[in-house]
Amino acid sequence: MVKCSSGKRVYLTENLAEDALIDAHARNNYAGTGPVAFYQCEDCGYYHFTSKGKMNEKLAQQLANGKIKLQQEANRWTNKLKK
Ligand SMILES: [Zn+2]
């Protein structure tokens, strides 16, 4: 596991960061808070989430077209079934 002096979670590729970002939104109802994008770190050279700046395009798209919401519902059901 790669560690960064920033203490933030490290994502090895842009693709992994983007998937994880979208997944985080599907699992949590951030309602305006939480990470909106990722950036390449000057320290470790890998990627971290950020809650500042412009929202990631794919995330914005999936929030707009309801895909995140569908995923949230699906996760809710999965959690219910687990109990
Ligand atoms: Zn870093």
PDB file of the backbone (N, CA, C, O) and the ligand in Angstrom, with CONECT records:
HET     ZN  A 101       1
ATOM      1  N   MET A   1       0.850  -1.203   0.000  1.00  0.00           N
ATOM      2  CA  MET A   1       0.000   0.000   0.000  1.00  0.00           C
ATOM      3  C   MET A   1       0.884   1.251   0.000  1.00  0.00           C
ATOM      4  O   MET A   1       1.753   1.408   0.858  1.00  0.00           O
ATOM      5  N   VAL A   2       0.658   2.112  -0.946  1.00  0.00           N
ATOM      6  CA  VAL A   2       1.429   3.351  -1.044  1.00  0.00           C
ATOM      7  C   VAL A   2       0.937   4.351   0.002  1.00  0.00           C
ATOM      8  O   VAL A   2      -0.264   4.539   0.194  1.00  0.00           O
ATOM      9  N   LYS A   3       1.884   4.974   0.658  1.00  0.00           N
ATOM     10  CA  LYS A   3       1.505   5.998   1.638  1.00  0.00           C
ATOM     11  C   LYS A   3       2.018   7.349   1.167  1.00  0.00           C
ATOM     12  O   LYS A   3       3.054   7.456   0.510  1.00  0.00           O
ATOM     13  N   CYS A   4       1.265   8.364   1.521  1.00  0.00           N
ATOM     14  CA  CYS A   4       1.652   9.718   1.137  1.00  0.00           C
ATOM     15  C   CYS A   4       1.773  10.564   2.391  1.00  0.00           C
ATOM     16  O   CYS A   4       1.041  10.368   3.361  1.00  0.00           O
ATOM     17  N   SER A   5       2.699  11.500   2.359  1.00  0.00           N
ATOM     18  CA  SER A   5       2.910  12.350   3.534  1.00  0.00           C
ATOM     19  C   SER A   5       1.688  13.222   3.823  1.00  0.00           C
ATOM     20  O   SER A   5       1.550  13.760   4.922  1.00  0.00           O
ATOM     21  N   SER A   6       0.811  13.356   2.840  1.00  0.00           N
ATOM     22  CA  SER A   6      -0.413  14.143   3.061  1.00  0.00           C
ATOM     23  C   SER A   6      -1.384  13.403   3.982  1.00  0.00           C
ATOM     24  O   SER A   6      -2.306  13.996   4.542  1.00  0.00           O
ATOM     25  N   GLY A   7      -1.156  12.086   4.126  1.00  0.00           N
ATOM     26  CA  GLY A   7      -2.041  11.285   4.959  1.00  0.00           C
ATOM     27  C   GLY A   7      -3.329  10.917   4.244  1.00  0.00           C
ATOM     28  O   GLY A   7      -4.178  10.228   4.810  1.00  0.00           O
ATOM     29  N   LYS A   8      -3.482  11.370   3.004  1.00  0.00           N
ATOM     30  CA  LYS A   8      -4.696  11.062   2.262  1.00  0.00           C
ATOM     31  C   LYS A   8      -4.595   9.683   1.634  1.00  0.00           C
ATOM     32  O   LYS A   8      -3.506   9.141   1.442  1.00  0.00           O
ATOM     33  N   ARG A   9      -5.739   9.139   1.324  1.00  0.00           N
ATOM     34  CA  ARG A   9      -5.764   7.849   0.661  1.00  0.00           C
ATOM     35  C   ARG A   9      -5.195   7.976  -0.751  1.00  0.00           C
ATOM     36  O   ARG A   9      -5.496   8.934  -1.464  1.00  0.00           O
ATOM     37  N   VAL A  10      -4.385   7.021  -1.145  1.00  0.00           N
ATOM     38  CA  VAL A  10      -3.700   7.064  -2.429  1.00  0.00           C
ATOM     39  C   VAL A  10      -4.422   6.210  -3.469  1.00  0.00           C
ATOM     40  O   VAL A  10      -4.753   5.054  -3.205  1.00  0.00           O
ATOM     41  N   TYR A  11      -4.661   6.770  -4.631  1.00  0.00           N
ATOM     42  CA  TYR A  11      -5.178   6.004  -5.767  1.00  0.00           C
ATOM     43  C   TYR A  11      -4.102   5.972  -6.830  1.00  0.00           C
ATOM     44  O   TYR A  11      -3.537   7.005  -7.190  1.00  0.00           O
ATOM     45  N   LEU A  12      -3.816   4.762  -7.340  1.00  0.00           N
ATOM     46  CA  LEU A  12      -2.647   4.594  -8.188  1.00  0.00           C
ATOM     47  C   LEU A  12      -2.835   5.147  -9.591  1.00  0.00           C
ATOM     48  O   LEU A  12      -1.871   5.586 -10.217  1.00  0.00           O
ATOM     49  N   THR A  13      -4.057   5.130 -10.088  1.00  0.00           N
ATOM     50  CA  THR A  13      -4.289   5.656 -11.430  1.00  0.00           C
ATOM     51  C   THR A  13      -5.493   6.589 -11.418  1.00  0.00           C
ATOM     52  O   THR A  13      -6.312   6.580 -10.499  1.00  0.00           O
ATOM     53  N   GLU A  14      -5.569   7.394 -12.477  1.00  0.00           N
ATOM     54  CA  GLU A  14      -6.710   8.293 -12.644  1.00  0.00           C
ATOM     55  C   GLU A  14      -8.018   7.518 -12.687  1.00  0.00           C
ATOM     56  O   GLU A  14      -9.022   7.926 -12.104  1.00  0.00           O
ATOM     57  N   ASN A  15      -7.982   6.381 -13.396  1.00  0.00           N
ATOM     58  CA  ASN A  15      -9.187   5.561 -13.517  1.00  0.00           C
ATOM     59  C   ASN A  15      -9.662   5.046 -12.172  1.00  0.00           C
ATOM     60  O   ASN A  15     -10.855   5.071 -11.869  1.00  0.00           O
ATOM     61  N   LEU A  16      -8.716   4.580 -11.368  1.00  0.00           N
ATOM     62  CA  LEU A  16      -9.068   4.072 -10.033  1.00  0.00           C
ATOM     63  C   LEU A  16      -9.642   5.194  -9.176  1.00  0.00           C
ATOM     64  O   LEU A  16     -10.613   4.995  -8.445  1.00  0.00           O
ATOM     65  N   ALA A  17      -9.036   6.367  -9.271  1.00  0.00           N
ATOM     66  CA  ALA A  17      -9.499   7.501  -8.485  1.00  0.00           C
ATOM     67  C   ALA A  17     -10.924   7.889  -8.899  1.00  0.00           C
ATOM     68  O   ALA A  17     -11.771   8.180  -8.054  1.00  0.00           O
ATOM     69  N   GLU A  18     -11.168   7.888 -10.203  1.00  0.00           N
ATOM     70  CA  GLU A  18     -12.486   8.282 -10.701  1.00  0.00           C
ATOM     71  C   GLU A  18     -13.551   7.270 -10.276  1.00  0.00           C
ATOM     72  O   GLU A  18     -14.626   7.646  -9.809  1.00  0.00           O
ATOM     73  N   ASP A  19     -13.246   6.000 -10.441  1.00  0.00           N
ATOM     74  CA  ASP A  19     -14.195   4.956 -10.018  1.00  0.00           C
ATOM     75  C   ASP A  19     -14.487   5.059  -8.527  1.00  0.00           C
ATOM     76  O   ASP A  19     -15.637   4.959  -8.099  1.00  0.00           O
ATOM     77  N   ALA A  20     -13.433   5.261  -7.743  1.00  0.00           N
ATOM     78  CA  ALA A  20     -13.594   5.321  -6.294  1.00  0.00           C
ATOM     79  C   ALA A  20     -14.383   6.567  -5.890  1.00  0.00           C
ATOM     80  O   ALA A  20     -15.168   6.539  -4.942  1.00  0.00           O
ATOM     81  N   LEU A  21     -14.163   7.642  -6.615  1.00  0.00           N
ATOM     82  CA  LEU A  21     -14.884   8.887  -6.333  1.00  0.00           C
ATOM     83  C   LEU A  21     -16.387   8.683  -6.548  1.00  0.00           C
ATOM     84  O   LEU A  21     -17.210   9.071  -5.718  1.00  0.00           O
ATOM     85  N   ILE A  22     -16.718   8.069  -7.676  1.00  0.00           N
ATOM     86  CA  ILE A  22     -18.124   7.824  -7.996  1.00  0.00           C
ATOM     87  C   ILE A  22     -18.728   6.830  -7.010  1.00  0.00           C
ATOM     88  O   ILE A  22     -19.864   6.985  -6.561  1.00  0.00           O
ATOM     89  N   ASP A  23     -17.946   5.812  -6.686  1.00  0.00           N
ATOM     90  CA  ASP A  23     -18.397   4.810  -5.728  1.00  0.00           C
ATOM     91  C   ASP A  23     -18.648   5.442  -4.358  1.00  0.00           C
ATOM     92  O   ASP A  23     -19.616   5.094  -3.681  1.00  0.00           O
ATOM     93  N   ALA A  24     -17.783   6.363  -3.952  1.00  0.00           N
ATOM     94  CA  ALA A  24     -17.946   7.026  -2.656  1.00  0.00           C
ATOM     95  C   ALA A  24     -19.267   7.788  -2.614  1.00  0.00           C
ATOM     96  O   ALA A  24     -19.951   7.816  -1.591  1.00  0.00           O
ATOM     97  N   HIS A  25     -19.611   8.397  -3.730  1.00  0.00           N
ATOM     98  CA  HIS A  25     -20.876   9.139  -3.784  1.00  0.00           C
ATOM     99  C   HIS A  25     -22.074   8.203  -3.792  1.00  0.00           C
ATOM    100  O   HIS A  25     -23.141   8.537  -3.276  1.00  0.00           O
ATOM    101  N   ALA A  26     -21.887   7.025  -4.382  1.00  0.00           N
ATOM    102  CA  ALA A  26     -22.968   6.051  -4.401  1.00  0.00           C
ATOM    103  C   ALA A  26     -23.209   5.478  -3.010  1.00  0.00           C
ATOM    104  O   ALA A  26     -24.323   5.065  -2.689  1.00  0.00           O
ATOM    105  N   ARG A  27     -22.170   5.452  -2.188  1.00  0.00           N
ATOM    106  CA  ARG A  27     -22.280   4.858  -0.861  1.00  0.00           C
ATOM    107  C   ARG A  27     -22.639   5.858   0.227  1.00  0.00           C
ATOM    108  O   ARG A  27     -23.174   5.486   1.272  1.00  0.00           O
ATOM    109  N   ASN A  28     -22.345   7.118  -0.020  1.00  0.00           N
ATOM    110  CA  ASN A  28     -22.624   8.135   0.988  1.00  0.00           C
ATOM    111  C   ASN A  28     -23.500   9.211   0.375  1.00  0.00           C
ATOM    112  O   ASN A  28     -23.320   9.589  -0.782  1.00  0.00           O
ATOM    113  N   ASN A  29     -24.427   9.689   1.140  1.00  0.00           N
ATOM    114  CA  ASN A  29     -25.216  10.804   0.652  1.00  0.00           C
ATOM    115  C   ASN A  29     -24.564  12.096   1.119  1.00  0.00           C
ATOM    116  O   ASN A  29     -24.882  12.614   2.189  1.00  0.00           O
ATOM    117  N   TYR A  30     -23.651  12.608   0.306  1.00  0.00           N
ATOM    118  CA  TYR A  30     -22.846  13.744   0.739  1.00  0.00           C
ATOM    119  C   TYR A  30     -23.637  15.050   0.815  1.00  0.00           C
ATOM    120  O   TYR A  30     -23.328  15.929   1.619  1.00  0.00           O
ATOM    121  N   ALA A  31     -24.661  15.163  -0.035  1.00  0.00           N
ATOM    122  CA  ALA A  31     -25.495  16.367  -0.027  1.00  0.00           C
ATOM    123  C   ALA A  31     -24.669  17.656  -0.004  1.00  0.00           C
ATOM    124  O   ALA A  31     -24.788  18.472   0.910  1.00  0.00           O
ATOM    125  N   GLY A  32     -23.848  17.814  -1.010  1.00  0.00           N
ATOM    126  CA  GLY A  32     -23.106  19.062  -1.136  1.00  0.00           C
ATOM    127  C   GLY A  32     -21.754  19.088  -0.446  1.00  0.00           C
ATOM    128  O   GLY A  32     -20.960  20.005  -0.656  1.00  0.00           O
ATOM    129  N   THR A  33     -21.489  18.063   0.391  1.00  0.00           N
ATOM    130  CA  THR A  33     -20.162  17.999   1.000  1.00  0.00           C
ATOM    131  C   THR A  33     -19.427  16.812   0.386  1.00  0.00           C
ATOM    132  O   THR A  33     -19.936  16.177  -0.537  1.00  0.00           O
ATOM    133  N   GLY A  34     -18.249  16.512   0.886  1.00  0.00           N
ATOM    134  CA  GLY A  34     -17.528  15.345   0.398  1.00  0.00           C
ATOM    135  C   GLY A  34     -16.689  15.653  -0.814  1.00  0.00           C
ATOM    136  O   GLY A  34     -16.698  16.775  -1.320  1.00  0.00           O
ATOM    137  N   PRO A  35     -15.964  14.656  -1.280  1.00  0.00           N
ATOM    138  CA  PRO A  35     -15.035  14.869  -2.392  1.00  0.00           C
ATOM    139  C   PRO A  35     -15.770  15.133  -3.701  1.00  0.00           C
ATOM    140  O   PRO A  35     -16.812  14.534  -3.968  1.00  0.00           O
ATOM    141  N   VAL A  36     -15.229  16.020  -4.505  1.00  0.00           N
ATOM    142  CA  VAL A  36     -15.853  16.314  -5.797  1.00  0.00           C
ATOM    143  C   VAL A  36     -14.943  15.949  -6.969  1.00  0.00           C
ATOM    144  O   VAL A  36     -15.396  15.835  -8.108  1.00  0.00           O
ATOM    145  N   ALA A  37     -13.678  15.771  -6.678  1.00  0.00           N
ATOM    146  CA  ALA A  37     -12.735  15.503  -7.757  1.00  0.00           C
ATOM    147  C   ALA A  37     -11.486  14.844  -7.200  1.00  0.00           C
ATOM    148  O   ALA A  37     -11.391  14.591  -5.999  1.00  0.00           O
ATOM    149  N   PHE A  38     -10.529  14.566  -8.075  1.00  0.00           N
ATOM    150  CA  PHE A  38      -9.240  14.047  -7.627  1.00  0.00           C
ATOM    151  C   PHE A  38      -8.151  14.841  -8.327  1.00  0.00           C
ATOM    152  O   PHE A  38      -8.399  15.500  -9.337  1.00  0.00           O
ATOM    153  N   TYR A  39      -6.960  14.773  -7.789  1.00  0.00           N
ATOM    154  CA  TYR A  39      -5.843  15.510  -8.381  1.00  0.00           C
ATOM    155  C   TYR A  39      -4.581  14.685  -8.239  1.00  0.00           C
ATOM    156  O   TYR A  39      -4.483  13.801  -7.389  1.00  0.00           O
ATOM    157  N   GLN A  40      -3.615  14.996  -9.094  1.00  0.00           N
ATOM    158  CA  GLN A  40      -2.335  14.303  -8.993  1.00  0.00           C
ATOM    159  C   GLN A  40      -1.477  15.024  -7.958  1.00  0.00           C
ATOM    160  O   GLN A  40      -1.297  16.241  -8.005  1.00  0.00           O
ATOM    161  N   CYS A  41      -0.963  14.243  -7.037  1.00  0.00           N
ATOM    162  CA  CYS A  41      -0.215  14.797  -5.910  1.00  0.00           C
ATOM    163  C   CYS A  41       1.232  15.049  -6.312  1.00  0.00           C
ATOM    164  O   CYS A  41       1.859  14.207  -6.956  1.00  0.00           O
ATOM    165  N   GLU A  42       1.755  16.198  -5.936  1.00  0.00           N
ATOM    166  CA  GLU A  42       3.151  16.517  -6.251  1.00  0.00           C
ATOM    167  C   GLU A  42       4.103  15.733  -5.364  1.00  0.00           C
ATOM    168  O   GLU A  42       5.271  15.537  -5.698  1.00  0.00           O
ATOM    169  N   ASP A  43       3.591  15.297  -4.250  1.00  0.00           N
ATOM    170  CA  ASP A  43       4.399  14.585  -3.271  1.00  0.00           C
ATOM    171  C   ASP A  43       4.653  13.141  -3.665  1.00  0.00           C
ATOM    172  O   ASP A  43       5.798  12.704  -3.776  1.00  0.00           O
ATOM    173  N   CYS A  44       3.564  12.407  -3.874  1.00  0.00           N
ATOM    174  CA  CYS A  44       3.699  10.974  -4.134  1.00  0.00           C
ATOM    175  C   CYS A  44       3.530  10.643  -5.615  1.00  0.00           C
ATOM    176  O   CYS A  44       3.881   9.543  -6.042  1.00  0.00           O
ATOM    177  N   GLY A  45       3.001  11.572  -6.399  1.00  0.00           N
ATOM    178  CA  GLY A  45       2.834  11.330  -7.825  1.00  0.00           C
ATOM    179  C   GLY A  45       1.578  10.556  -8.162  1.00  0.00           C
ATOM    180  O   GLY A  45       1.282  10.324  -9.334  1.00  0.00           O
ATOM    181  N   TYR A  46       0.822  10.146  -7.123  1.00  0.00           N
ATOM    182  CA  TYR A  46      -0.427   9.434  -7.350  1.00  0.00           C
ATOM    183  C   TYR A  46      -1.606  10.378  -7.148  1.00  0.00           C
ATOM    184  O   TYR A  46      -1.445  11.598  -7.167  1.00  0.00           O
ATOM    185  N   TYR A  47      -2.783   9.808  -6.955  1.00  0.00           N
ATOM    186  CA  TYR A  47      -3.984  10.641  -6.944  1.00  0.00           C
ATOM    187  C   TYR A  47      -4.685  10.633  -5.593  1.00  0.00           C
ATOM    188  O   TYR A  47      -4.701   9.623  -4.890  1.00  0.00           O
ATOM    189  N   HIS A  48      -5.255  11.764  -5.250  1.00  0.00           N
ATOM    190  CA  HIS A  48      -6.052  11.898  -4.036  1.00  0.00           C
ATOM    191  C   HIS A  48      -7.361  12.601  -4.360  1.00  0.00           C
ATOM    192  O   HIS A  48      -7.472  13.317  -5.355  1.00  0.00           O
ATOM    193  N   PHE A  49      -8.348  12.382  -3.500  1.00  0.00           N
ATOM    194  CA  PHE A  49      -9.615  13.119  -3.615  1.00  0.00           C
ATOM    195  C   PHE A  49      -9.423  14.544  -3.118  1.00  0.00           C
ATOM    196  O   PHE A  49      -8.541  14.825  -2.306  1.00  0.00           O
ATOM    197  N   THR A  50     -10.244  15.413  -3.609  1.00  0.00           N
ATOM    198  CA  THR A  50     -10.312  16.755  -3.060  1.00  0.00           C
ATOM    199  C   THR A  50     -11.765  17.207  -3.015  1.00  0.00           C
ATOM    200  O   THR A  50     -12.572  16.829  -3.865  1.00  0.00           O
ATOM    201  N   SER A  51     -12.082  18.007  -2.030  1.00  0.00           N
ATOM    202  CA  SER A  51     -13.448  18.518  -1.935  1.00  0.00           C
ATOM    203  C   SER A  51     -13.524  19.937  -2.500  1.00  0.00           C
ATOM    204  O   SER A  51     -14.571  20.584  -2.480  1.00  0.00           O
ATOM    205  N   LYS A  52     -12.380  20.393  -3.001  1.00  0.00           N
ATOM    206  CA  LYS A  52     -12.353  21.755  -3.556  1.00  0.00           C
ATOM    207  C   LYS A  52     -12.263  21.716  -5.069  1.00  0.00           C
ATOM    208  O   LYS A  52     -11.865  20.714  -5.662  1.00  0.00           O
ATOM    209  N   GLY A  53     -12.642  22.832  -5.683  1.00  0.00           N
ATOM    210  CA  GLY A  53     -12.471  22.977  -7.120  1.00  0.00           C
ATOM    211  C   GLY A  53     -13.652  22.471  -7.903  1.00  0.00           C
ATOM    212  O   GLY A  53     -14.735  22.248  -7.362  1.00  0.00           O
ATOM    213  N   LYS A  54     -13.423  22.292  -9.197  1.00  0.00           N
ATOM    214  CA  LYS A  54     -14.459  21.919 -10.127  1.00  0.00           C
ATOM    215  C   LYS A  54     -14.785  20.433  -9.976  1.00  0.00           C
ATOM    216  O   LYS A  54     -13.889  19.610  -9.793  1.00  0.00           O
ATOM    217  N   MET A  55     -16.054  20.104 -10.051  1.00  0.00           N
ATOM    218  CA  MET A  55     -16.466  18.707  -9.922  1.00  0.00           C
ATOM    219  C   MET A  55     -16.001  17.888 -11.119  1.00  0.00           C
ATOM    220  O   MET A  55     -16.041  18.342 -12.263  1.00  0.00           O
ATOM    221  N   ASN A  56     -15.566  16.686 -10.827  1.00  0.00           N
ATOM    222  CA  ASN A  56     -15.181  15.739 -11.872  1.00  0.00           C
ATOM    223  C   ASN A  56     -16.333  15.560 -12.857  1.00  0.00           C
ATOM    224  O   ASN A  56     -17.490  15.432 -12.454  1.00  0.00           O
ATOM    225  N   GLU A  57     -16.009  15.552 -14.151  1.00  0.00           N
ATOM    226  CA  GLU A  57     -17.051  15.552 -15.174  1.00  0.00           C
ATOM    227  C   GLU A  57     -17.927  14.304 -15.156  1.00  0.00           C
ATOM    228  O   GLU A  57     -19.148  14.384 -15.288  1.00  0.00           O
ATOM    229  N   LYS A  58     -17.288  13.163 -14.991  1.00  0.00           N
ATOM    230  CA  LYS A  58     -18.037  11.903 -14.979  1.00  0.00           C
ATOM    231  C   LYS A  58     -18.961  11.846 -13.767  1.00  0.00           C
ATOM    232  O   LYS A  58     -20.094  11.373 -13.853  1.00  0.00           O
ATOM    233  N   LEU A  59     -18.453  12.341 -12.629  1.00  0.00           N
ATOM    234  CA  LEU A  59     -19.263  12.376 -11.412  1.00  0.00           C
ATOM    235  C   LEU A  59     -20.455  13.321 -11.598  1.00  0.00           C
ATOM    236  O   LEU A  59     -21.588  12.984 -11.252  1.00  0.00           O
ATOM    237  N   ALA A  60     -20.184  14.496 -12.143  1.00  0.00           N
ATOM    238  CA  ALA A  60     -21.248  15.482 -12.368  1.00  0.00           C
ATOM    239  C   ALA A  60     -22.326  14.902 -13.279  1.00  0.00           C
ATOM    240  O   ALA A  60     -23.522  15.077 -13.049  1.00  0.00           O
ATOM    241  N   GLN A  61     -21.869  14.206 -14.318  1.00  0.00           N
ATOM    242  CA  GLN A  61     -22.769  13.593 -15.284  1.00  0.00           C
ATOM    243  C   GLN A  61     -23.653  12.543 -14.603  1.00  0.00           C
ATOM    244  O   GLN A  61     -24.862  12.497 -14.828  1.00  0.00           O
ATOM    245  N   GLN A  62     -23.035  11.704 -13.772  1.00  0.00           N
ATOM    246  CA  GLN A  62     -23.785  10.618 -13.142  1.00  0.00           C
ATOM    247  C   GLN A  62     -24.703  11.121 -12.040  1.00  0.00           C
ATOM    248  O   GLN A  62     -25.727  10.506 -11.742  1.00  0.00           O
ATOM    249  N   LEU A  63     -24.328  12.248 -11.433  1.00  0.00           N
ATOM    250  CA  LEU A  63     -25.225  12.871 -10.459  1.00  0.00           C
ATOM    251  C   LEU A  63     -26.434  13.454 -11.190  1.00  0.00           C
ATOM    252  O   LEU A  63     -27.569  13.358 -10.723  1.00  0.00           O
ATOM    253  N   ALA A  64     -26.163  14.061 -12.346  1.00  0.00           N
ATOM    254  CA  ALA A  64     -27.217  14.736 -13.112  1.00  0.00           C
ATOM    255  C   ALA A  64     -28.200  13.745 -13.718  1.00  0.00           C
ATOM    256  O   ALA A  64     -29.405  13.998 -13.738  1.00  0.00           O
ATOM    257  N   ASN A  65     -27.691  12.612 -14.215  1.00  0.00           N
ATOM    258  CA  ASN A  65     -28.599  11.688 -14.894  1.00  0.00           C
ATOM    259  C   ASN A  65     -29.211  10.643 -13.948  1.00  0.00           C
ATOM    260  O   ASN A  65     -29.913   9.733 -14.387  1.00  0.00           O
ATOM    261  N   GLY A  66     -28.936  10.785 -12.654  1.00  0.00           N
ATOM    262  CA  GLY A  66     -29.607   9.938 -11.680  1.00  0.00           C
ATOM    263  C   GLY A  66     -28.943   8.595 -11.431  1.00  0.00           C
ATOM    264  O   GLY A  66     -29.444   7.782 -10.654  1.00  0.00           O
ATOM    265  N   LYS A  67     -27.819   8.365 -12.088  1.00  0.00           N
ATOM    266  CA  LYS A  67     -27.149   7.073 -11.950  1.00  0.00           C
ATOM    267  C   LYS A  67     -26.630   6.854 -10.534  1.00  0.00           C
ATOM    268  O   LYS A  67     -26.683   5.743 -10.005  1.00  0.00           O
ATOM    269  N   ILE A  68     -26.128   7.923  -9.928  1.00  0.00           N
ATOM    270  CA  ILE A  68     -25.623   7.831  -8.549  1.00  0.00           C
ATOM    271  C   ILE A  68     -26.773   7.474  -7.615  1.00  0.00           C
ATOM    272  O   ILE A  68     -26.630   6.655  -6.707  1.00  0.00           O
ATOM    273  N   LYS A  69     -27.912   8.104  -7.859  1.00  0.00           N
ATOM    274  CA  LYS A  69     -29.059   7.863  -7.002  1.00  0.00           C
ATOM    275  C   LYS A  69     -29.527   6.404  -7.098  1.00  0.00           C
ATOM    276  O   LYS A  69     -29.854   5.771  -6.095  1.00  0.00           O
ATOM    277  N   LEU A  70     -29.546   5.903  -8.314  1.00  0.00           N
ATOM    278  CA  LEU A  70     -29.898   4.491  -8.524  1.00  0.00           C
ATOM    279  C   LEU A  70     -28.948   3.581  -7.752  1.00  0.00           C
ATOM    280  O   LEU A  70     -29.360   2.611  -7.116  1.00  0.00           O
ATOM    281  N   GLN A  71     -27.664   3.924  -7.828  1.00  0.00           N
ATOM    282  CA  GLN A  71     -26.636   3.130  -7.154  1.00  0.00           C
ATOM    283  C   GLN A  71     -26.826   3.197  -5.640  1.00  0.00           C
ATOM    284  O   GLN A  71     -26.630   2.210  -4.932  1.00  0.00           O
ATOM    285  N   GLN A  72     -27.214   4.394  -5.155  1.00  0.00           N
ATOM    286  CA  GLN A  72     -27.482   4.556  -3.719  1.00  0.00           C
ATOM    287  C   GLN A  72     -28.622   3.651  -3.279  1.00  0.00           C
ATOM    288  O   GLN A  72     -28.549   2.986  -2.246  1.00  0.00           O
ATOM    289  N   GLU A  73     -29.679   3.640  -4.088  1.00  0.00           N
ATOM    290  CA  GLU A  73     -30.827   2.774  -3.777  1.00  0.00           C
ATOM    291  C   GLU A  73     -30.388   1.320  -3.732  1.00  0.00           C
ATOM    292  O   GLU A  73     -30.732   0.576  -2.813  1.00  0.00           O
ATOM    293  N   ALA A  74     -29.625   0.935  -4.737  1.00  0.00           N
ATOM    294  CA  ALA A  74     -29.153  -0.446  -4.820  1.00  0.00           C
ATOM    295  C   ALA A  74     -28.329  -0.796  -3.592  1.00  0.00           C
ATOM    296  O   ALA A  74     -28.480  -1.877  -3.021  1.00  0.00           O
ATOM    297  N   ASN A  75     -27.454   0.125  -3.187  1.00  0.00           N
ATOM    298  CA  ASN A  75     -26.629  -0.127  -2.004  1.00  0.00           C
ATOM    299  C   ASN A  75     -27.479  -0.233  -0.751  1.00  0.00           C
ATOM    300  O   ASN A  75     -27.195  -1.035   0.139  1.00  0.00           O
ATOM    301  N   ARG A  76     -28.537   0.592  -0.686  1.00  0.00           N
ATOM    302  CA  ARG A  76     -29.409   0.534   0.468  1.00  0.00           C
ATOM    303  C   ARG A  76     -30.050  -0.837   0.593  1.00  0.00           C
ATOM    304  O   ARG A  76     -30.129  -1.415   1.677  1.00  0.00           O
ATOM    305  N   TRP A  77     -30.508  -1.344  -0.555  1.00  0.00           N
ATOM    306  CA  TRP A  77     -31.130  -2.668  -0.533  1.00  0.00           C
ATOM    307  C   TRP A  77     -30.132  -3.746  -0.172  1.00  0.00           C
ATOM    308  O   TRP A  77     -30.435  -4.657   0.599  1.00  0.00           O
ATOM    309  N   THR A  78     -28.953  -3.640  -0.725  1.00  0.00           N
ATOM    310  CA  THR A  78     -27.919  -4.625  -0.419  1.00  0.00           C
ATOM    311  C   THR A  78     -27.643  -4.639   1.078  1.00  0.00           C
ATOM    312  O   THR A  78     -27.495  -5.700   1.683  1.00  0.00           O
ATOM    313  N   ASN A  79     -27.577  -3.443   1.672  1.00  0.00           N
ATOM    314  CA  ASN A  79     -27.311  -3.351   3.105  1.00  0.00           C
ATOM    315  C   ASN A  79     -28.459  -3.954   3.920  1.00  0.00           C
ATOM    316  O   ASN A  79     -28.242  -4.629   4.926  1.00  0.00           O
ATOM    317  N   LYS A  80     -29.681  -3.692   3.458  1.00  0.00           N
ATOM    318  CA  LYS A  80     -30.849  -4.232   4.157  1.00  0.00           C
ATOM    319  C   LYS A  80     -30.816  -5.764   4.147  1.00  0.00           C
ATOM    320  O   LYS A  80     -31.110  -6.418   5.147  1.00  0.00           O
ATOM    321  N   LEU A  81     -30.455  -6.305   2.998  1.00  0.00           N
ATOM    322  CA  LEU A  81     -30.448  -7.757   2.855  1.00  0.00           C
ATOM    323  C   LEU A  81     -29.359  -8.401   3.701  1.00  0.00           C
ATOM    324  O   LEU A  81     -29.462  -9.563   4.095  1.00  0.00           O
ATOM    325  N   LYS A  82     -28.319  -7.628   3.971  1.00  0.00           N
ATOM    326  CA  LYS A  82     -27.204  -8.162   4.749  1.00  0.00           C
ATOM    327  C   LYS A  82     -27.577  -8.331   6.222  1.00  0.00           C
ATOM    328  O   LYS A  82     -27.028  -9.183   6.921  1.00  0.00           O
ATOM    329  N   LYS A  83     -28.516  -7.506   6.676  1.00  0.00           N
ATOM    330  CA  LYS A  83     -28.836  -7.492   8.112  1.00  0.00           C
ATOM    331  C   LYS A  83     -29.670  -8.699   8.517  1.00  0.00           C
ATOM    332  O   LYS A  83     -30.024  -8.839   9.687  1.00  0.00           O
TER     333      LYS A  83
HETATM  334 ZN    ZN A 101       0.230  12.293  -2.297  1.00  0.00          ZN2+
END
